[in-house]
Amino acid sequence: MARYGSVLDLIGETPVVDVSELSPSPHVKIWAKLEGRNPAGSVKDRVALSLVNAAERDGRLVPGRAGQVLLEPSSGNTGIALAMVCRLRGYHLKVVLPTNVSPERRQLLLAWGAEIIESPGSEGSNGAVRLAQRLAGEHPEWTFLYQYANPANPAAHYTTTGPEILRDVPEITHFVAGLGTSGTLMGVGRYLKENKPGVQVWAVEPPSGEMVDGLRSLEDGYIPPVFTDNDGAALLDRKVVVRPRESIEWTRRMTDVGLFVGISSGAIMAGAVKCAALVPPEETATIVSIVCDDGWKYLSTGAWSDDIDDVVERARRIIYF
Amino acid sequence: MAAVVRIPTVLRPATGGATLVSVEGSTIGDVLESLTTTYPAIRGQLLNEDGTLHRFLNVYVNDDDVRYLGGVDAPVADDDEITLLPAVAGGAH
């Protein structure tokens, strides 16, 4: 029945659609799981709800109590999803957001009543994490859910995304997703490996650009605790990096199968196609890849309409994972 | 014939500013070894004392992370492009 008591009940149970037309091999099927169908528009709705529910369960947040403040570093989608959940649950959210995210992301945060604290764009997501950690130290009265280290992040995918994938595509042989906090890969990956041994888990690393250029030393690097806590290096079978041009090209190619998706999902599809191309011709395979969000938040980048060289250059300066 | 190593900004002080370095070697270990022979200052940034990769360094052969292809034993062919990239939280680009 398509009748729900709360918008939060709309989170999850996203459709998967056959996009094998994009596969380089007739023996390899590719399915895309459309996380943009979540009510706040991305896969992060699952994470935001899981983080808040876990904090309410352990008493860090108390529904109905006035004046509760949450703090979170986000390049956009987690912030947007948390803003929606917080609006419904009555919490005030402060999002530490790099200055170089697409303007649509800022506006969506403001639409749901979140407060934006800017971190330097040149420091990317690492800079947002650092600033949030400092602010959390200075304000112990704020609740710092910290998606990069919170087990409720991968748990959201272990308990919902993973089971949905195996139920809907039981013949799955490969799972391909993006590597940000690593929550999707760790949660879905662990669920699939436990319940269907032999499934391969592939990570797509976002391309690096200006922000990596700005690092002072390798010691400024960052590996999310969610990745190390879940022994990510052992869980993943392969990790590929996708370049900005490929990301845009595949974001455009997705419209051939009727999908208008965000740029990170173009990158992930590029990774899924690389995966498909490596399946030996005598074997069959079924890949499930994640579409993290739809294209709306990226229209200002001109990704679908402008000259690709201009778009690639513009995309180097924004954060889209 | 050799592989080409792409040096990230953060490591360029150790290569005298070079961004693309041509290196001989049939494995990633060989390639990094000959790179550190040419540029001794880079060694401590690439490898731990036991010869494993620095934890905040990702090494790609033609866009494939070598940690999942055998690490320092990952094979390298002529004309392969090897990219060294610092590990960062996803999203910066």
Boltz contact constraints between the chains, C-beta under 6 A:
constraints:
  - contact:
      token1: [A, 75]
      token2: [B, 91]
      max_distance: 6.0
  - contact:
      token1: [A, 124]
      token2: [B, 92]
      max_distance: 6.0
  - contact:
      token1: [A, 125]
      token2: [B, 89]
      max_distance: 6.0
  - contact:
      token1: [A, 125]
      token2: [B, 91]
      max_distance: 6.0
  - contact:
      token1: [A, 125]
      token2: [B, 92]
      max_distance: 6.0
  - contact:
      token1: [A, 126]
      token2: [B, 88]
      max_distance: 6.0
  - contact:
      token1: [A, 126]
      token2: [B, 89]
      max_distance: 6.0
  - contact:
      token1: [A, 129]
      token2: [B, 89]
      max_distance: 6.0
  - contact:
      token1: [A, 179]
      token2: [B, 90]
      max_distance: 6.0
  - contact:
      token1: [A, 180]
      token2: [B, 90]
      max_distance: 6.0
  - contact:
      token1: [A, 180]
      token2: [B, 91]
      max_distance: 6.0
  - contact:
      token1: [A, 206]
      token2: [B, 90]
      max_distance: 6.0
  - contact:
      token1: [A, 206]
      token2: [B, 93]
      max_distance: 6.0
  - contact:
      token1: [A, 207]
      token2: [B, 93]
      max_distance: 6.0
  - contact:
      token1: [A, 208]
      token2: [B, 85]
      max_distance: 6.0
  - contact:
      token1: [A, 209]
      token2: [B, 93]
      max_distance: 6.0
  - contact:
      token1: [A, 211]
      token2: [B, 92]
      max_distance: 6.0
  - contact:
      token1: [A, 212]
      token2: [B, 86]
      max_distance: 6.0
  - contact:
      token1: [A, 212]
      token2: [B, 88]
      max_distance: 6.0
  - contact:
      token1: [A, 213]
      token2: [B, 9]
      max_distance: 6.0
  - contact:
      token1: [A, 215]
      token2: [B, 10]
      max_distance: 6.0
  - contact:
      token1: [A, 215]
      token2: [B, 86]
      max_distance: 6.0
  - contact:
      token1: [A, 218]
      token2: [B, 45]
      max_distance: 6.0
  - contact:
      token1: [A, 218]
      token2: [B, 54]
      max_distance: 6.0
  - contact:
      token1: [A, 218]
      token2: [B, 56]
      max_distance: 6.0
  - contact:
      token1: [A, 218]
      token2: [B, 57]
      max_distance: 6.0
  - contact:
      token1: [A, 218]
      token2: [B, 86]
      max_distance: 6.0
  - contact:
      token1: [A, 221]
      token2: [B, 56]
      max_distance: 6.0
  - contact:
      token1: [A, 221]
      token2: [B, 86]
      max_distance: 6.0
  - contact:
      token1: [A, 221]
      token2: [B, 87]
      max_distance: 6.0
  - contact:
      token1: [A, 221]
      token2: [B, 88]
      max_distance: 6.0
  - contact:
      token1: [A, 222]
      token2: [B, 88]
      max_distance: 6.0
  - contact:
      token1: [A, 222]
      token2: [B, 89]
      max_distance: 6.0
  - contact:
      token1: [A, 223]
      token2: [B, 87]
      max_distance: 6.0
  - contact:
      token1: [A, 238]
      token2: [B, 68]
      max_distance: 6.0
  - contact:
      token1: [A, 239]
      token2: [B, 65]
      max_distance: 6.0
  - contact:
      token1: [A, 239]
      token2: [B, 68]
      max_distance: 6.0
  - contact:
      token1: [A, 240]
      token2: [B, 63]
      max_distance: 6.0
  - contact:
      token1: [A, 240]
      token2: [B, 64]
      max_distance: 6.0
  - contact:
      token1: [A, 241]
      token2: [B, 60]
      max_distance: 6.0
  - contact:
      token1: [A, 241]
      token2: [B, 63]
      max_distance: 6.0
  - contact:
      token1: [A, 319]
      token2: [B, 91]
      max_distance: 6.0
  - contact:
      token1: [A, 321]
      token2: [B, 90]
      max_distance: 6.0
  - contact:
      token1: [A, 321]
      token2: [B, 91]
      max_distance: 6.0
